[in-house]
């Protein structure tokens, strides 16, 4: 039996004492024992049948002191202290189901130390720890009926913090950081059934980031993971192989830097937590045993693909060449361990695409080369940008920005939603506020310097956020939460500062005053355009603000959607304008965070014909809008995720050309079967969308608009299935599967070239839309036209810029002649 819900949030009773209908109700029938002055003992019967017996305030029927309250409808009973009609002090609540809570109460809520023992029908067996406003909060120990146990910190009813320890009934143990009830941060998971362990970084319950996986037989793998799958470069040490001293020092150095978790520190942090005050939540939706499935040899179904057990199962599956393949625990010939070479491997979403032997006797690797390789590995796994921590040059700016956005969103949210009016646009629709360091009547105290905050057109941007399905709470947590923002190196010549939210959903860019004026001028037209064309590819704006520190210059910045916020890894990104002068990158070393330009593009992308037509039509519509607004110098930002074909997993040649006319299509029934989706040679599969599959599809951030339909599926809506990884919602410019052909020239002087073919997932958007063809740009055009070919420069009048831009985009997405 589930305990009834209380008006004040306590899952114990149907009425809250001390309110209308409580013991102090004027119509309550009472039999009382009087005592002159001070509290008196008595009994109060309420019209709804509830009964209170105990101490009452003199001259009234308000409980004060020790008393007993019985709810007639649910037969719940509370015995303990009262203060001004509310449960306060030590007390005990008993539910009809047999569940009981005994501990401290405050202002009618479970607040302080307490013990909860659940009923036999509940998944929660017992909890001992602290409470705050009826929720677990602080340090506590929770036991589940299935034998699982959790000990560690809680935050508002969720397992969250450092020093967490979760032990499954089968003995599998996780020690480390958690967030929102899931393993997130640095931690160590040890499987009792296999003896394997993983030390590294976690995200939402899956291995994500740098880590060290160790098999029971002694083999280990050091590398990077993405959402539970090996992704990127790493080093594999097979069983019985002796880890070189330089490699051991390298792993120790990773622990010192915090890249890998320090087991001793984690255990010490966990033991220290036992002396901390406790707290937690009451029967929230997540108060159930933390799901875990140990690795097994059975191929997982799609419904289970995000569980931790399945993620590790994919990694530890006993394949040839993977650690743990030999069942023997010992090494018969230790001296002959050279037969087990140390390997440098590279994975793409769990698929092995390259392998190099490191400890080959013929080609010994010097310590200098090893350090260079290890340094390169460290750079490869770094997230884009530099975390803004105390002492960073942008630290105060970040604090001002977060405080201002928190104030702005909090002020505009309670206002009832309405349609945008003419008065909501323009400079007069803005407001400003002083934020002194000590705080004021309207603003809180803060750690940053004194500053002035200005918010432009808040009602318009509030409606834009709702139009793009941005939840207000998620928006504030993403930008203004406890996690620091990251500063990116500016990819352009403008010198703008780019900040990225910790969850990668939002990009914040500083603007020049002229760009702010352009955005305010075109904002009414922009609002109508994005409302009319839900599949528009132009930049999504969510807020426009200004910060003026007490001693410093003004910073104007805009909050935008990050079009590369995806669970997939973006392997290449291009900024395309259609011009040629200066349109190549100066970098010698190209990595995933390098933004390439027009002359660097040696790919052609082939889409399904109907998708290509829709994409080019939308780009033409957006380009026409920008041309009418007098905008030029905008770009098509294109990024793609390279999906290795299954035939490359065992070292097949990269030069093999496989040109399927269409991607394979599965029915909904086939897609949910365990093996069918994994037996395709291609890395991408389309799945017909079922009517009840909405919750199983990964939807990207600020996704809006209609799904794409495939001619291969009789023009029905389809999702993109990446076997073993995810199922993604396909929309224009988001999660678009394509075939990429890359033209490469032979090293010989014969002039011949060959083509490489890849499966890719495309992400497309139009950016930098705030540069108008001003008088300064006209003068720049005149000067450069004399010095260079006028057709090759970027600074041209908007009509010609649009025509050249569209012509170039057509060459990037050529027509598929085989279709």
N, C-alpha and C positions, 0 to 999 in steps of 0.2 A: 504494500500500500504506500503510495507517495504522500508525504506530509502535505497538508494544505498550505497555501501561500498566504502570507500576511500582508496587510496593507503597507507596513513599513519595511518590507523586504525580507523579514524573517520567515523561513519556511517552517513555521511551527503552529500557527493559529490563524483564524480567519478575521480576527479583530485586533486592533492595536490598543492596548490599554491607555487611558488618559486622553482619548479622542472622543468625538461624538459617538455615543453608544458605549463608551467605556465606563469605568466605575464612577466617574464624576458626572454622568449624565443626569440632568435635573429630574427626569422621570423615573430614575432608578428606585426600586422598592428596597428599602434598607431596614435591617434589624441591627441595631448597634448598641454597644456598651459605651456609655459616656464617661469621660474623665475630665475633670476641670483642668484646662490649659494643656498645651503640648499634644503630641500624637495620642490617639486613642485606638483601642481595638474595636473592630466591628465587622459586619458582613454586609455586602452589597449585592443585590440581585438585579441584573440589568433586564430591560424589556425583551431582549433577544434570548434570554435564558442563561447568559454567562454569569458566573458567580465569582466574587472576590471575597476572601476572608483574610483578615489580618489587620495591620496597623493602618490608620487613616489620619490625614491632617485634621487638626482640630477645626471644627466649624465647616467641614466639607466632606465630600466622598472621594477625595483623591488619595490613592495609595501612597503611603510614606513609611518606610521601614520594611520589616519582614512581612511577607504575605503569600497567599496562595490564590492563583487564578485558574479557573477551569472554563474552557471554551465549550459551549454546549453543542455546537454543530459538529466539531471534530473530536471532542473529548481530549483535546490536548491539555496538559497540565503544566503550570509553571510554579515553582516554589523557590522563593529567594527574596533578595532585596529589591526595594522600590524607591524611587525618588521623583517626587512631583508627578506621579501617575505613570511613570515609565520604569521598565526594568533597569535596575542599576545596582552594581555590586555583584556579589557572588550569588549564583542561582542554579537551578536545575530545571530543564525542560524535557518533558516526556511526551512522545508522539504515540498515537494508537498503534502504529506499526511496530512499536517496540524500540525505535531509535531514541537515543537520549543524548542530550548535551549538558555537560556540567562544567561550569567555569565562570568567567567574569562577563558582566554585561555593563553597557554604558549607553544612556539615552535611548533605551529600548532595543539596542542591537547587541549581538554577541561581539564583544570588543575586549581584547586582552587574552590572558591564558585560558585555555579550555580544552576539554576532551569530548570528542563526538564518537559515539559508538552506533554504527548503522544497524538497520534491521537485517534479517536474514535474506530479504528479497532485494536488498540494495547491493550494487557492485562495490560500494565503499564499505569496508569492514570497520575501520576505525581511523581516527585522526587525533593526534595530540600535538598541540602547538598554540600559536597565537591567532587571534581573530581581529578583524577591523571592519566594522559596518557589515557584519554577517558574512564576511569573506575571509578566506585564509590569507594572511599577510605577515611575512617575516619568516621565521624558521619553524619547521614542523615535520612530524613523522606521520606518514599515511600508509596504512595497510589496506590491501584489497583482498576481496574474498577469494580471488584466484591465486593468491600467494605472492603477488607482486608487492614491492615495497618501495616507497620514495622517502628520502630524507634530505632536507635542504631548504633553501629559501623559497618563499611564495610572494607574489605581488598581485594583489587584487584577485585572488582565486586561481591564479595560474602559477605553475612551476616555472620560476624565472630567477635568474641570478647566477653567481659563480659558486662553486663548491657543491653542486647538486650531485646526488647519488641515487640512481634508479636501478633496482635489482629485480629482474624477472624471476618468476617462479622456478624456471629451469636453471638459475644460477648466472645467467648472462648479466653483466654489470656495465653500467655507463657512469663515469665520473667526469664532471666538467661543467660547462655552462649550458643553460637552457633559456629559452625565451618563448613565451606564449604556450607553454606546455610541450615544446618540442626542443630537441637537441639543436642548439645554435651557438656558435662560438667555438672555443677550443675545448676538446674533451677526448676521453679515451673510452672506447667500447671494447669489451672483452667477451667473446663467445665461450660459454662453458661447454657447449656440445663439441666444438672443434678445437678450442684452444687458440683460435686466431684472435688478433687484436688490431684495432685501428687507432692510431694517435694522430690527431690533426684537427682540421676545421670542419664545422658542420653548419648547415643552413636548413632550417625547417625540417629537421629530422633526417637529412641526407648528407653524405659526405660531400663537401663543397669547399674547394680551396686546396691548400697544401697539406699533405699528410704522409704518414708512414704506415703501411699495412704489413703486418708480420704474420706469417703462417706458422702453424704449430711445429712444422719440421725445420724451422729456422730460416726459410726463405723470406725475403721481404721486398717491398716495392716502395720507393720514395718518388713522389710526383704530385700531380694536381688532379683534382676531381671536379666535375661539374654536375650537380644534382645527382650524385650517387654513381657517376660514370667517370672512368679515367678519361681525361681530356687534356691534351698537351704532352709535353715531354716529361720523362721520368727515368729513373734508374732501377733495374730489376736485379736483385742479388739472389740467385738460386740457393737452394739448400746446400749445405756443406761447403759453400764458397766462403772464403775468408774475406771479410769486408776490409778493404785497405785502410790503413791508419788515417790517410788523408780524408777518406770518405767518412770515417767515424768522427773525426774532428769537425767535418762539415755539418754532419747531423747534429752534433752537440752545439755548434754555433747557431744553427737554426732554432734550437730550443732557447738559447740565451737571448736571441733576438725576438723571441715570441712568435716566430712563424709556426713552430711546432709546440705543442703543449709540454710543459715540464711536469712530469708525473708527480714528482715529490711536492712541488708547489700546489698542485691540484689537490692532492691528498691532505696537505697541511691546511689548505683553505677550507676543505670540507670539515676537518676536525675542529677548526676554529669556529665554524658556524654553530657548533653545538652549544656554545656559550652565549650566543646572540639571542636577543628577545625574539619570540615567535609570533606568527600571524598567518591567516589564510582565508579561503572563501567557502561558502556553504552550498554544497550540491549544485555547482554550476554545470553548464553543459559539458565541460571537459572533465568533470570529476568521474573519470572512468579509468580503467587500467591503461597504461601507456602501451600501445600496440607494438609488438615486436615479433617478427618471425625469423627464426634462425635459418642460416643458409641450408638449402636442400638441392637435390639434383633435378627436381621437377622444374620445367620451364614455367615462369610465372605468367599469369593472365594479365591483361591490360588493366583490370580493376585494381591489381595489387602493385602496379609498377612504381608507385611512389613510396611504398613502405621501406623501412630501413633494411629489413631482412632481404627483400628482393634486390635492392640496390647492391648490397654486399654479395648477394648470390651471383649477380652478373659478374662481379669482379673476381670472386673466388671460385667460379665454376672451373672444374679440373680439366683444363684444355692442355694440349701439347704445348710445351714451352712456357707454361704459366706455373708459378710457384705452387707447391703443394700437390703436384700431379702424381708424385710417387707416394704410395701409402706407407713405405717404410719410414721409421722414425730415426734410424741411425744411419751413419755413413760408414760403409765398409772400408772404403779407401780414402782416408782423409788426405793423404799425400797426393792423390790423384784428383784433387778438387778442381784442377784446371780444366777438367772435362765439363765443368759447369761454368760457362763464361758469364761474366757480368755484362749486362746488356743495357744499352740506352734505347728506350722505346718511345715512340710517339703515337698517341691515340687521338682519334676524332670521335667524340661522343661514344666512347666505349669500344671503338673499332681500331684494331692495331693497323697502322698504315706504314710504319717504318721501324727498323730494328738494326742497331749497330753494335758490334762486339767491342767492348772497351778494354778488356784485359788480354787481348791477343798478343802472344809472345813476339810475333813478327813485327808488330807495330806497337811497341810500348808507348804508353801515354805519359808524358812528363807531368810533373806536379804543376808546372806553369799552365800547361794546356788544360789540366784538370780544373784548376782554379778559374780559368776563363770560362770553361763549360759550365761550372757550377754557378758562376756569376750570371751567365746568360740564362740559366734555368731560373734563378731568382727573379730576374727581370721579366721573364716570360709569365710568371704566375702573379705578378703584381696587378692589382686592379688599377684601372686608369685613374690618374690624378693623385694628388698629394693630400692626405688627411689634414684638415685644419685644426690643429691643437694649440694649446696655450703657448705663446711665444711665436706663433706663425704670424706673418705680416698681415694676413687677412682675418685674424682671430676676432678682433673687435668688430670689424665689419660684419662678420658672420653672426655675432651675438646681437648686434643692432638689427640685422635683417630678420633673424628668427623671432626676436621680441616684437618687432613691428608687424610681421605677418600674423603672428599669434593674436595680436591686438586687433588687427584689421578683420581677420576672418571671424574672430569671436564677436566683433561688434556687428557685422553685417548679417551673420547667420540667423539670429533670432527674428530679423525682419521678414515679414511674410513675403513669399515669392510673388512677383508680379512681372508683367511685360516691361521691357525696357522703353523708357520715354526719351524724348528729345533732350530733356533737361538732364538726363543721366550721362550725356556725352560732354566733352570739352573740358577746358581747364577749370571752369566754375563748378564742375561736378566732383572736384577733388577736395580733400580735407587734409589738414596737418595736425600734428600733436607733438608736444614736448615730452621727452622721456628723460627726466633728471635721474642721475645715478641713485639718489636716495629715495626715489619714488615720489608720487604725488597723489592727489585725491582720485585720479582716474588711471594712473599707471603704477605698476609695481616697481619696487627697487630691483636693481640689476647690477651685474658685474662689469658691464661695458662702460664706456665714457658717456657723458651727457650727449644727447643727439636729438635732432628734430626729424620727425617721420612724416612723409607725405604719401598719400594713397590716391591714385588716379582712378576715376570712374569705377568705384567699387561695385556698384550694382550691375554694371555691364559684365565685369569679369566674374562676378558671382554666378550670373546666368550662363556665361560661357563654361565655367567649371561644371555646372549641372548639365549643360548640353553635352559635354564630353564624358559624363557619368563619373565625375570625380567626387568621391565621398569626402565631406568636409573634415571628418575626423582623420581619415587616411592622409589627406592633404597636409594637415597640420603636423601629424606625427612624422610624416616623411621628411618635411623640411625643418620643423621646429622640435623634433624629438631629441632624445638624449644623445643620439649618434651624431658625430661631427659630419659636416659637409666636406666634400673633396674639391680641391681646386685643380682645374685642368690647364695644361699649357695651351695658349691661344693658337689655334691652327691657322688663323688669318693674319692680315696686316693691320687690322683695326686696333690691336692692343687691348681688346676687351678682356675682362676677367670672366672666366667661365667657372661656375660652381655646379657641382652635381650632388643631388641628394644621396643619402647612404644606400637607399634601395634602388637607385638608378632611374627612378620614375620621372624626375623633374630636373630640368636644366635651368640654371639662373645665369643670365648674361648681363653685364653692365652695358649701358647704351650711352651714346653721345646725346647732347641736348637736341641736336637736329633730328636724330632718330626717334626720340620721344615725341617731338612735334609731328613727325610723319605718322607715327602710330596713332596719335590722338586725332589727327586729321582724317585718316582713313578708317578709324575704328567703326563708325556706323556702317560703312560699306563692307568692311571685313565681317561684322556681325551678321549682316544679311547674307553674305556669301556663304559662310560656314553653316548657317541655318538652312540655306536652300540646297547646298550640295553636301550631303552628309558624308560622302566619300572623298571630300577634298583632301589634297595632299599638302597644302600649305601649312606652315608652322602653326601649332596650336598654342595660343597665348592664354595664360591663366591669371595673370596679375601684373600690374605696372606700379612701381613704387620708387621713392627717393629717400635717401638717408643723408643727413647733413650733420656730421659730428661737430661738437662744440669747437674743436680746433682741427680743422681739416677741410678738404674739398667735398663737394657734393658727389654722391654716387647714385646714378639712376640705373635701375635694372628691371628686367622683365623676367617673369617665370614662364617657362615653356615646357611642353612635353618632350621627353627624350625618346626619339623614334627608335633608338637602339636598345630600349629597355625590353629585353627578351630573355627567356631561359636558355636560348641557344647562344652559342659563342659566335660573335661577329669576327670572321677571319680576315675580311678585306672591306675597306670603305673608300668611297670615291666622292669627290666634290666636283661636279660637272657643270660647266657654264656654256660650252659651245665655242669658246674662244681658244686661241692657241698661244698668244704672247704670255710668257711666264707661267704657263699652265703645266708645269711638271714639278715634282717634288725635288728638293735639294738634298734630302736625306740619303745617305749611302746605305744605312741599315734600315730595312723595312720590317715593321712588325705589325701586330694586329691593331695597334692604336695609331698607326700612321694614316693620315688622310691623304690619299693620292688624288691626282688631278687628271685633266682631260688627256694629256699626252702620255700619261702612264697607263691608260686604259687599253688593255689588249684582250678584252673579253667581249663576246657577243652573247646576249641572253635571249633564249628562245622560250616564249610563253605559249600557253594554249591560245589559239587564235582569238577566241571571244574575250579572254582576259587581256590580251595585248590591245585589242580594239578599245576596251573599256579604260585601260590604263592611259593610252595615248589621248583618248578623248578627254579624260579628266585633266591631264597635264595641259592640254590645249585650253580648256576652260579656265584653269587657274592662271595660266600665262596671260590669257586675255584680260582677266580681272586685274592682274598686276600692271599690264600695259595701260589699261584705262586709268589706273591710279598714278601713272607716271613713274612707275618703279622699274629699275634696271639692276643689273649686277647680282641677281638672285642665282641660286644654284639648285641643281638636283642632287640631293645627298642620297647615295646608294650604298647600301651595305649588304653583304651576303654571308650566310653561314654555309661553309663547305661541308657537304655530307658525303663521306667516303662510301663508295659502293661496296657491297658485301664481298664482291670478288677481289677487292684489294686487301681484305683482311689477312690473307695468307701470302702477302708479298707480290701480288700480281703487278704487271707493268703499269705505270702511270700513263703510258702512251697508247694504251689500248682504247680504241674508239668504239663506244657502244652508243648508238643513236636511236633510242626508242622513240617512236612517233608520239606515243602518249604514255603517261604514267599509268601503272596498273590501278584498278579500282576494285575495292572490296565492298561487299554488302555489309550492312550493320551487323548481321548475324555472324559473318565470317570474321569481322574485326574483333569481336569479343572472344573468339576462340583462342586458345593458348598458343598454338603453333603457327596458324596460317599467316599471321602478319609478319612472322620472322623468317619465312621461307622464300622471300623475294630477293632477287639478285640486286635490284635497284635499292638505293638508300631511302627513297621516298615513295609513299603509297597514299593514294586518295581513298577516303572512306565516305560512303554515302551517309549523310547525317540522318540519324534516327530522331524520332519525336521526343524521346526522353533522355537524350544524351547531353543536354546542356551542362549539367553539373560535372560531366567527365571530360570536358574539353577545356584546355588551357586558353583563357582569353587574355589577350595582352592588355597593357594599361591604356587608359583613355581610348578604348576601341569604340567606334561608332560607325554606323552605316550598315549596309546590307552585305550578306555573305556572297561569295562568288559561287557560280554554278558551273559545272563541268560538262562539256559535250560528251566526254567519255562515260558519264553517268546519266545520260539522257537529260542533260541540263538540270539535274537535281543539285541541291546544295551539298557540298562536300567539305570534309575536314582533312587536314594534312596529318598523316600518321608517319612518325619517325620510328621505325621498329625498335622496340626496346627503350625508347626515350620518352616520347610525349605525343599527345594528340592535340593539334593546334587548330584554332579557328582561322580560316582563310578569308581575308578581306583585301580590298584594293590597297596595295602598298604595304601590307602586313602579312607575314607568313606565306608569301607567294612562292610556290615551288616552280622551279625553272631548270632548264638545261643550259649550262654555261660552256661555251667553246672558247678555249684560250689558244691563241696562235703564238707559236714559239719558233724561232729561227734555229737551224742547225748550227752547231759550232763550226762545221767545215765551211769553206768558202764557196760552196756550190750554190748558194742562194736559195736553197730549198727550205721549206718550213713544214712543220707538222702541227696537228691540232690535238690538244688534250681536252677531254670531255669530263665535266663534273655535274653531279646533282647539287643544286644550291637552293637555299631559301632566301628570298629577297625581302629587303626592307627599304622603302622608298619614300622620300618626302622632299618638299620644296622649302628651302631655308633662305635666310638673309634677305628678307622681303621689305626692308625698311630704308633702302637707299633710293632716293628719288633723283631724277635727272635735273639737278639744280644748276645754278649758274656756275658754281665751282666745277661741277662735273663737265659742263659744256666747255669750259676753258681747258680742262684736262684733256678732253677729247680732241680739241683743236691742236693742242701741243703734241700729243702722241700721234695724231694723224700725219703730222709733218715728219716725225722721226721714224714711225713704223708703218706697216701696212694697215690702213684703217679697218680692214675686214678682220684683222687678227686680234684687235684690242678688245678689252672687256667694256670699256667706257664708251658706249654708243647710245643713241636715242632709243627709247623704250620699244618702239614699233620694230625697228630693225633687230634689236636685241631679242625680242620675242620670236621673230621669224627664224633667226639663226639658231636660237636655243631649241626650238621645236624640230628643226631640220636635223640637228645633231642627235637629239634624243631618238629620232626614228632609226638612226644608224646603230644606236646602242641596243635597241630591241627590234632586230630585223624580222621580217616575216618568215615564218617557218614553212619552207617550200615543201617539206615532206608531209605537211598536214593536209 
